[in-house]
Amino acid sequence: MPKVTIQDVAREAGVALGTVSNVLNHPERVRAATLDRVRAAMDKLGYAPNQSARLLAGGGSMTFGLVLPNLSSGFALQVANGAQSEARRAGYDVVLANSAGDAELERRHLRYFAGTQVAGVLLQPVELGYCSAAASGSGAVDGLGAAGERPAGAGAAGERLPGEGAAGGWPAAGAAGAVAADSGGAACPDGDEATVLSSAATAGPVRAATSPASNPSSVAAAATPGEDLPADPCAYDPRPADALMGSIPHVYLGLDSEEPGFYVSGGADVQGSLVAACALRAGARHVAVVGARDGRACRDRALGIGRTLLDAAGPRFESIETGALARDGIDLARALAKRPRPQRPDFIIALTDALAVGIIAGLDAARIPVPDEVAVAGCEGNPLAWTGRLALTTVVPSGYEVGRRGVQMLIEQIELAKLAELTGEPDPGADPSLNHQARVRPFLLQRASTGAPGSAAAPELDMGALLS
């Protein structure tokens, strides 16, 4: 079958070749009725424009590249949905690339998008993905042992039980971020249009907390207040697109930064603060904060939790390092069940929702009632993990909004560049010294796992298996 050409499209639509060219490269110059007629002719003939030739002819790309560190989380899926929805509304397409947690593959994707001269790139850097999942394969609970043979009692406020996970930079002295929950504890409506919040602090060492004088053991024994903790095991260049994309607009997703550039984050530290405030309002006496701290998102959530609990100077709390998945939560619950009841936490905050769901299942198996004896909450906002008999208290998913806001930032850069070209004025978006930071505000989603009245049951569809 002969290849369909632009001449064939012009003949079918009854327009000049220049009109078809404008439809492809400058659709804003074409009347709506003509635009529809030419596009209908393209569809009828099966015409596919040569993108390389189009760029050589001076037409701009109408495609954005989106590079995500994984496609197995609710956050990644909803970022993609939000980005595509906003891009389509503005007449752009989105090409998705999965770096699969591999920094070199991420760079290959960025080089590809730079070579094809896409209109812009959205990137959630690999280091901001699920580093913690890679550390959770053993099934053993760090510090408790696979069989939970060491049921230690909870210590004073902020005390980390001997051997039960390093502080991992929790919490950071003077960390920024306000709690976005109202004092009345009203739950926000469940939002199914968005998903996992992921955020990260700026690059650099995390600093140990300055603990209250009465609680000298609230940080790891090896760290003194203000001392730099060990470097992030997942650390790498947090802004790889800067060197690879050249003048192509790009936006980092899930990253808080004061450096020049464009960033959209979900405020992971505020996620943690919200759920910690929920525990305080519930009158918790002993809070356990559980999960790995080797990814920035989880670590930032832990920082927010620790800051809020320290500020309250109320309940005892402990930090237990474990994995990120449901099976890790089941193992942890088995270990906690072997403690004498007075030494168990009455409120557990998991750094991922899948971990929280596993903890509930493990407590159920041990006949420890949730939430009557132990309340359990996540703080990730991941609908793929919302399974089981109880609706999970967590944060409202916001990945959809992160993707949507990222596309808006790309379009803003493109439009400012066009305006500067027309007027001859400097492009403010091209100023390499400016920081453009957007933050999607988290909200608490309080439900049955912490005793919220009138909470709906968890959905019957088991999508949590996608995370394990």
Order of alpha helices (4+ residues) and beta strands (2+ residues): alpha-alpha-alpha-alpha-beta-alpha-beta-alpha-beta-alpha-alpha-beta-beta-alpha-beta-alpha-beta-alpha-beta-alpha-beta-beta-alpha-beta-beta
